[in-house]
Amino acid sequence: MIDRSRIGRELRATLVLALPLVAGQLCAMGLNVVETLLAGHKGGLTLAAVGIATPLWSMAILLAIGLMMAVSPSVAQLAGAGRRHEIGGLYRQALWLATFTGGLLLAGLQFSEQLLAKAGVDAAIIPEAASFLELLAWGAPAQCVFLVSRGLSEGLGLTRPTLWFSLLGVLLLAPSGWLLMYGGLGVPALGIRGLGIAYAATLWVQMIAILVYLLRHRDYHDLQLFGRWVWPQWTTIAGLLAIATPVSFAILMEGGLFIATALLMGSLGPTMAAAHQVAINVASVAFMVPLGVAMAITVRVGQAVGREDVSGVRWAGFAGVGLVLGTQLVSALVLALAARPIASAYTGDLVVVSMAAHLMMFAAVFQLADGVQAASNGALRGLKDTRVPALLTVISYWAIGMTTGWYLAFGRGMGAQGLWIGLIVGLGAASISLFWRFQHLARSARWKRLAVDRSV
């Protein structure tokens, strides 16, 4: 007998958490949109430099995203277990790790010029791209601390701050980036260097704002987040890294699949590469919905684990996957029915529009698989199960997806269609294997040995 009232409660609870997270993810993506628009008005070389630099920044910051995704389930489990008094200590250790990670990123990105040269980037682009990255890198420590603080708030089920402070970033970057890049009000035009300074400054303002919020808001007072000075405790930090490292690796593998596909598209000609960029950008925006829901699922599952609520773990995970299936079905229908109008909004080139609209049919197909893999991954993170999912991700995306795409595109002469079929197959394999992993752990209650007592 299906408990419809329980399903309704779970869906509502997940939606309440997810809506601010989805909006926050869209705002975070908005930072990249703003920098691209600002660079585009400056000229083709500046736009190309930002286009090269942004993926490198995104790949570097994956380390911080992994930290956030480690803090969130750890906090959720402690809160669910009634151990709120331990959350402050965990957060302070996460801040140590975030500061160290941010420092590493800051130092590493100062060698951007050498990295870009070794990557074979056009010599005309390197100076501007390296200059932008080296200045943006000063925002890395702030970004790491912000993401850890965001993970803390989300783990407590307080997701609205994610939206507020992500929106703050967009509202700050647009005017400050324009002012420093193009000059005005007595400020000299600094070009792409100005954009890098504005972006880094925006990240610092975001960090300060969320820290002040955590310090002042009553919802966090009992946690004593900034209660007393504590040196790094390596056992706790190792526990966070045990969760964060596989998460970062899995995200890197997924991002690497899409980057490799884009590079292979480049060998099929500039028109096809442009069409692919349009289609994949639309798919990336659509992915923000299941990604936000997946973060909410992590919190719901984590809190149920903390309560040692076996049925609650199952309900939170399965209801979350069901919710994502619904959102992705809508997304697939929109992409399928409005492919040409959407593509036309990106470019006036009718050939590119036609090709992009065709590729968006494939994007519509993989919406369901992409949603299920994101939701299942979110549920598994709630269990603190990250190592096996990382392995399943690598096998699905690279051994299965990329191999299939390469063979169909170049072995069978299917070109772009073959590469997109490879994406569908890889995401499909990931969705099946990750969902199987969650239902196996949830039904057997084997998640108990992965949970709260794992040093964090």
Secondary structure as the mmCIF struct_conf table of DSSP 4:
data_model
#
loop_
_struct_conf.conf_type_id
_struct_conf.id
_struct_conf.beg_label_comp_id
_struct_conf.beg_label_asym_id
_struct_conf.beg_label_seq_id
_struct_conf.end_label_comp_id
_struct_conf.end_label_asym_id
_struct_conf.end_label_seq_id
HELX_RH_AL_P HELX_RH_AL_P1 ARG A 4 LYS A 42
HELX_RH_AL_P HELX_RH_AL_P2 GLY A 44 GLY A 80
TURN_TY1_P TURN_TY1_P1 ALA A 81 GLY A 82
HELX_RH_3T_P HELX_RH_3T_P1 ARG A 84 GLU A 86
HELX_RH_AL_P HELX_RH_AL_P3 ILE A 87 GLY A 108
HELX_RH_3T_P HELX_RH_3T_P2 LEU A 109 PHE A 111
HELX_RH_AL_P HELX_RH_AL_P4 SER A 112 LYS A 118
TURN_TY1_P TURN_TY1_P2 ALA A 119 GLY A 120
TURN_TY1_P TURN_TY1_P3 ALA A 123 ILE A 125
HELX_RH_AL_P HELX_RH_AL_P5 ILE A 126 LEU A 136
HELX_RH_3T_P HELX_RH_3T_P3 ALA A 137 GLY A 139
HELX_RH_AL_P HELX_RH_AL_P6 ALA A 140 GLY A 155
TURN_TY1_P TURN_TY1_P4 LEU A 156 GLY A 157
HELX_RH_AL_P HELX_RH_AL_P7 ARG A 160 TYR A 182
STRN STRN1 GLY A 184 GLY A 184
TURN_TY1_P TURN_TY1_P5 LEU A 185 GLY A 186
STRN STRN2 VAL A 187 VAL A 187
HELX_LH_PP_P HELX_LH_PP_P1 PRO A 188 ALA A 189
TURN_TY1_P TURN_TY1_P6 GLY A 191 GLY A 191
HELX_RH_AL_P HELX_RH_AL_P8 ILE A 192 ARG A 216
HELX_RH_3T_P HELX_RH_3T_P4 ARG A 218 LEU A 223
TURN_TY1_P TURN_TY1_P7 LEU A 225 PHE A 226
BEND BEND1 GLY A 227 ARG A 228
HELX_RH_AL_P HELX_RH_AL_P9 TRP A 234 GLY A 266
TURN_TY1_P TURN_TY1_P8 SER A 267 LEU A 268
HELX_RH_AL_P HELX_RH_AL_P10 PRO A 270 GLY A 306
TURN_TY1_P TURN_TY1_P9 ARG A 307 GLU A 308
HELX_RH_AL_P HELX_RH_AL_P11 VAL A 310 LEU A 337
BEND BEND2 ALA A 338 ALA A 338
HELX_RH_AL_P HELX_RH_AL_P12 ALA A 339 SER A 344
TURN_TY1_P TURN_TY1_P10 ALA A 345 TYR A 346
HELX_RH_AL_P HELX_RH_AL_P13 LEU A 350 GLY A 382
TURN_TY1_P TURN_TY1_P11 LEU A 383 LYS A 384
HELX_RH_AL_P HELX_RH_AL_P14 ARG A 387 VAL A 394
HELX_RH_PI_P HELX_RH_PI_P1 ILE A 395 MET A 402
HELX_RH_AL_P HELX_RH_AL_P15 THR A 403 TRP A 406
HELX_RH_PI_P HELX_RH_PI_P2 TYR A 407 GLY A 411
BEND BEND3 ARG A 412 GLY A 413
TURN_TY1_P TURN_TY1_P12 GLY A 415 GLY A 415
HELX_RH_AL_P HELX_RH_AL_P16 ALA A 416 SER A 444
TURN_TY1_P TURN_TY1_P13 ALA A 445 ALA A 445
HELX_RH_3T_P HELX_RH_3T_P5 ARG A 446 LEU A 450
BEND BEND4 ALA A 451 ALA A 451
TURN_TY1_P TURN_TY1_P14 VAL A 452 ASP A 453
BEND BEND5 ARG A 454 ARG A 454
#
